[in-house]
Amino acid sequence: MGDFDNREREEVYSKKVRAGKRTYFFDVKATRSNDYYVTITESKKRLEDGVFIKHKIFLYKEDFEKFAEGLKDTVDYIKDHQEVVEKRYEFSENTEVAKADEDFSF
């Protein structure tokens, strides 16, 4: 029983989002009392030595609405003040190519 308590919580659901040099993981985990919560992890390879650096935040369900509202307000502020061009990433085995939404003619 003690070993389980110290382990990282079991993942219930996981969504991986690759965006250029960063990868985001959205994981649903369960507490001991089977209450779900979300961890959001940013993983980025450090250029100097190739080590992956991870930053993680925990999001509990009682905070979902406030968090989503705050994120939306913040993103809307930027979109209102600057042009935002979303990148679409296409991945092949060894290379990743960022494709902008507009076509470029040469």
Backbone as CSV, one residue per row, in Angstrom:
resi,resn,N_x,N_y,N_z,CA_x,CA_y,CA_z,C_x,C_y,C_z
1,MET,0.839,-1.209,0.000,0.000,0.000,0.000,0.874,1.259,0.000
2,GLY,1.911,1.280,0.832,2.769,2.450,0.937,3.449,2.785,-0.383
3,ASP,3.858,1.753,-1.144,4.526,1.991,-2.425,3.620,2.750,-3.380
4,PHE,2.347,2.369,-3.412,1.410,3.005,-4.350,1.248,4.487,-4.046
5,ASP,1.223,4.824,-2.754,1.014,6.219,-2.356,2.129,7.132,-2.863
6,ASN,3.338,6.610,-2.951,4.479,7.437,-3.347,4.653,7.520,-4.863
7,ARG,4.017,6.645,-5.576,4.141,6.627,-7.033,3.399,7.786,-7.667
8,GLU,3.811,8.103,-8.888,3.057,9.082,-9.682,1.665,8.484,-9.878
9,ARG,0.650,9.323,-9.828,-0.723,8.838,-9.978,-0.964,8.190,-11.337
10,GLU,-1.846,7.219,-11.360,-2.231,6.519,-12.587,-2.848,7.498,-13.578
11,GLU,-2.462,7.378,-14.844,-3.072,8.210,-15.877,-4.365,7.580,-16.359
12,VAL,-5.413,8.405,-16.420,-6.728,7.959,-16.859,-6.877,8.242,-18.357
13,TYR,-6.316,9.371,-18.782,-6.410,9.812,-20.178,-5.199,10.687,-20.460
14,SER,-4.688,10.628,-21.694,-3.530,11.438,-22.036,-3.656,11.963,-23.456
15,LYS,-3.355,13.242,-23.631,-3.389,13.878,-24.950,-2.049,14.573,-25.155
16,LYS,-1.357,14.206,-26.249,-0.047,14.776,-26.567,-0.213,15.764,-27.707
17,VAL,0.310,16.990,-27.524,0.221,18.020,-28.557,1.638,18.461,-28.911
18,ARG,2.059,18.160,-30.137,3.386,18.567,-30.589,3.267,19.892,-31.314
19,ALA,4.082,20.863,-30.890,4.036,22.197,-31.484,5.460,22.699,-31.658
20,GLY,6.055,22.414,-32.806,7.413,22.870,-33.065,8.406,22.250,-32.114
21,LYS,9.168,23.094,-31.417,10.210,22.591,-30.516,9.654,22.148,-29.168
22,ARG,8.367,22.383,-28.950,7.761,22.011,-27.673,6.733,20.909,-27.869
23,THR,6.563,20.130,-26.819,5.479,19.154,-26.775,4.707,19.417,-25.490
24,TYR,3.381,19.425,-25.606,2.514,19.621,-24.437,1.778,18.312,-24.161
25,PHE,1.718,17.938,-22.896,0.981,16.741,-22.486,-0.161,17.186,-21.575
26,PHE,-1.366,16.790,-21.921,-2.537,17.042,-21.086,-2.959,15.680,-20.538
27,ASP,-2.756,15.469,-19.248,-3.026,14.169,-18.647,-4.110,14.266,-17.578
28,VAL,-5.039,13.326,-17.623,-6.045,13.212,-16.566,-5.554,12.128,-15.614
29,LYS,-5.486,12.463,-14.334,-5.050,11.505,-13.324,-6.107,11.422,-12.236
30,ALA,-5.991,10.390,-11.409,-6.965,10.181,-10.341,-6.276,10.237,-8.987
31,THR,-6.929,10.899,-8.037,-6.417,10.910,-6.661,-6.745,9.564,-6.019
32,ARG,-6.271,9.381,-4.802,-6.561,8.134,-4.078,-8.060,7.898,-3.951
33,SER,-8.819,8.993,-3.812,-10.276,8.856,-3.668,-10.969,8.887,-5.031
34,ASN,-10.182,8.660,-6.100,-10.691,8.570,-7.471,-11.317,9.863,-7.988
35,ASP,-10.772,10.982,-7.517,-11.167,12.293,-8.016,-10.216,12.657,-9.151
36,TYR,-10.744,13.071,-10.286,-9.890,13.394,-11.426,-9.321,14.803,-11.342
37,TYR,-8.104,14.964,-11.847,-7.474,16.278,-12.011,-6.601,16.229,-13.258
38,VAL,-6.136,17.405,-13.712,-5.362,17.500,-14.943,-3.946,17.952,-14.622
39,THR,-2.966,17.351,-15.275,-1.623,17.918,-15.257,-1.315,18.372,-16.685
40,ILE,-0.740,19.567,-16.793,-0.326,20.104,-18.087,1.196,20.201,-18.032
41,THR,1.862,19.501,-18.940,3.317,19.468,-18.945,3.849,20.031,-20.250
42,GLU,4.805,20.948,-20.149,5.518,21.448,-21.321,6.871,20.763,-21.313
43,SER,7.239,20.163,-22.447,8.527,19.501,-22.569,9.279,20.127,-23.733
44,LYS,10.516,20.549,-23.467,11.313,21.207,-24.504,12.749,20.724,-24.404
45,LYS,13.335,20.414,-25.558,14.719,19.950,-25.566,15.661,21.143,-25.414
46,ARG,16.573,21.044,-24.445,17.575,22.094,-24.233,18.644,21.965,-25.309
47,LEU,18.924,23.077,-25.992,19.848,23.039,-27.135,21.264,22.632,-26.744
48,GLU,21.741,23.109,-25.603,23.135,22.858,-25.213,23.458,21.370,-25.116
49,ASP,22.569,20.603,-24.482,22.915,19.200,-24.212,21.839,18.196,-24.624
50,GLY,20.741,18.685,-25.226,19.710,17.759,-25.687,18.834,17.180,-24.585
51,VAL,18.999,17.664,-23.352,18.188,17.186,-22.227,16.793,17.794,-22.331
52,PHE,15.754,16.987,-22.078,14.383,17.501,-22.098,14.052,18.134,-20.755
53,ILE,13.645,19.398,-20.801,13.253,20.126,-19.594,11.730,20.132,-19.543
54,LYS,11.184,19.778,-18.383,9.724,19.714,-18.260,9.232,20.681,-17.190
55,HIS,8.136,21.367,-17.516,7.447,22.212,-16.545,6.031,21.672,-16.430
56,LYS,5.554,21.536,-15.210,4.247,20.917,-14.998,3.382,21.780,-14.096
57,ILE,2.097,21.900,-14.466,1.143,22.536,-13.554,-0.013,21.567,-13.313
58,PHE,-0.612,21.690,-12.168,-1.733,20.851,-11.783,-2.995,21.687,-11.830
59,LEU,-4.035,21.151,-12.427,-5.296,21.868,-12.557,-6.408,20.985,-11.988
60,TYR,-7.051,21.501,-10.941,-8.094,20.735,-10.262,-9.458,21.151,-10.773
61,LYS,-10.404,20.210,-10.753,-11.679,20.432,-11.449,-12.483,21.610,-10.914
62,GLU,-12.291,21.952,-9.643,-13.023,23.118,-9.120,-12.499,24.428,-9.720
63,ASP,-11.335,24.354,-10.400,-10.740,25.551,-11.002,-10.887,25.601,-12.521
64,PHE,-11.494,24.577,-13.144,-11.575,24.503,-14.608,-12.147,25.767,-15.238
65,GLU,-13.287,26.216,-14.736,-13.973,27.366,-15.341,-13.123,28.630,-15.245
66,LYS,-12.581,28.891,-14.053,-11.760,30.093,-13.846,-10.512,30.044,-14.713
67,PHE,-9.884,28.870,-14.788,-8.675,28.710,-15.598,-8.976,28.958,-17.077
68,ALA,-10.043,28.314,-17.586,-10.419,28.452,-18.997,-10.773,29.903,-19.322
69,GLU,-11.466,30.549,-18.400,-11.864,31.952,-18.575,-10.627,32.853,-18.613
70,GLY,-9.699,32.630,-17.713,-8.474,33.420,-17.664,-7.629,33.222,-18.909
71,LEU,-7.519,31.981,-19.370,-6.750,31.685,-20.577,-7.389,32.339,-21.797
72,LYS,-8.712,32.231,-21.902,-9.425,32.820,-23.039,-9.262,34.343,-23.049
73,ASP,-9.436,34.978,-21.896,-9.288,36.440,-21.802,-7.891,36.883,-22.219
74,THR,-6.890,36.125,-21.785,-5.497,36.461,-22.081,-5.193,36.306,-23.569
75,VAL,-5.653,35.198,-24.158,-5.444,34.956,-25.588,-6.197,35.997,-26.410
76,ASP,-7.440,36.304,-26.001,-8.235,37.325,-26.710,-7.541,38.686,-26.675
77,TYR,-6.921,39.027,-25.528,-6.213,40.300,-25.422,-5.114,40.377,-26.488
78,ILE,-4.336,39.314,-26.594,-3.239,39.311,-27.580,-3.796,39.389,-28.995
79,LYS,-4.843,38.618,-29.284,-5.442,38.632,-30.625,-6.020,40.000,-30.971
80,ASP,-6.501,40.726,-29.971,-7.043,42.077,-30.191,-5.946,43.100,-30.459
81,HIS,-4.732,42.834,-29.977,-3.656,43.808,-30.070,-2.569,43.472,-31.081
82,GLN,-2.498,42.211,-31.485,-1.481,41.799,-32.452,-2.041,40.710,-33.346
83,GLU,-1.457,40.609,-34.544,-1.865,39.539,-35.437,-1.289,38.224,-34.917
84,VAL,-2.110,37.214,-34.887,-1.661,35.896,-34.451,-1.832,34.942,-35.625
85,VAL,-0.723,34.373,-36.082,-0.789,33.388,-37.159,-0.500,32.022,-36.557
86,GLU,-1.527,31.190,-36.526,-1.363,29.843,-35.998,-0.533,29.022,-36.963
87,LYS,0.394,28.250,-36.439,1.189,27.378,-37.290,0.588,25.985,-37.282
88,ARG,0.610,25.353,-38.436,0.195,23.955,-38.547,1.458,23.147,-38.740
89,TYR,1.687,22.189,-37.870,2.914,21.405,-37.958,2.610,20.056,-38.592
90,GLU,3.469,19.684,-39.540,3.352,18.360,-40.140,4.627,17.610,-39.812
91,PHE,4.478,16.403,-39.312,5.637,15.638,-38.886,5.847,14.435,-39.792
92,SER,7.093,14.229,-40.192,7.452,12.980,-40.843,8.401,12.289,-39.875
93,GLU,9.029,11.207,-40.288,9.874,10.446,-39.369,10.968,11.297,-38.713
94,ASN,11.730,12.021,-39.509,12.900,12.708,-38.961,12.832,14.219,-38.989
95,THR,11.882,14.773,-39.714,11.858,16.229,-39.838,10.499,16.756,-39.445
96,GLU,10.480,17.992,-39.024,9.204,18.643,-38.765,9.181,19.936,-39.551
97,VAL,8.078,20.193,-40.193,7.952,21.360,-41.047,6.806,22.214,-40.531
98,ALA,7.090,23.494,-40.301,6.023,24.411,-39.880,5.408,25.000,-41.134
99,LYS,4.103,24.894,-41.257,3.403,25.452,-42.405,2.547,26.603,-41.922
100,ALA,2.773,27.784,-42.470,1.928,28.917,-42.122,0.605,28.763,-42.881
101,ASP,-0.438,29.422,-42.396,-1.747,29.280,-43.011,-1.813,29.905,-44.413
102,GLU,-0.947,30.902,-44.657,-1.036,31.528,-45.979,-0.018,30.915,-46.943
103,ASP,-0.292,31.011,-48.233,0.615,30.487,-49.246,1.639,31.549,-49.612
104,PHE,2.844,31.128,-49.822,3.896,32.057,-50.254,4.225,31.771,-51.707
105,SER,4.242,32.808,-52.541,4.618,32.655,-53.943,5.956,33.324,-54.159
106,PHE,6.813,32.665,-54.947,8.140,33.226,-55.226,8.231,33.600,-56.692
